[in-house]
Amino acid sequence: MTRKVHFAAPHATRTETLIYSGVAFGLLAGAAISTYVWRQRVKAAALLNLTPLERAEKLIEACEAKLDSIEKSVRDIQDKN
């Protein structure tokens, strides 16, 4: 005699499916958010270990990179028009 194993009720309702999907999505979103927050904390901790001069140089480099990106985007928009 063999038995079939059902992981969900054979007549699972749409509501149950939505609930399970919502829980799965919530878990994935929570994992993504916690990973992002953890990476931000690691970056902040790394900056705290630098001297003030090194920290300032890193901030200036980041600002210059953002400015270059903005200038490139503006050029791309102007070229399209």
PEZI-V18286 format. One record per residue. N is the residue number from 1. NEAR is the number of other C-alpha atoms within 8 Angstrom. Layout:
n	near
N	NEAR
N	NEAR
//
This chain:
n	near
1	2
2	3
3	4
4	4
5	4
6	6
7	4
8	5
9	6
10	5
11	4
12	8
13	6
14	6
15	6
16	8
17	9
18	8
19	8
20	8
21	8
22	8
23	8
24	8
25	8
26	8
27	8
28	8
29	8
30	8
31	8
32	8
33	8
34	8
35	8
36	8
37	8
38	8
39	8
40	8
41	8
42	8
43	8
44	8
45	8
46	8
47	8
48	7
49	6
50	9
51	7
52	6
53	7
54	8
55	10
56	8
57	8
58	8
59	8
60	8
61	8
62	8
63	8
64	8
65	8
66	8
67	8
68	8
69	8
70	8
71	8
72	8
73	8
74	8
75	8
76	8
77	8
78	7
79	6
80	5
81	4
//
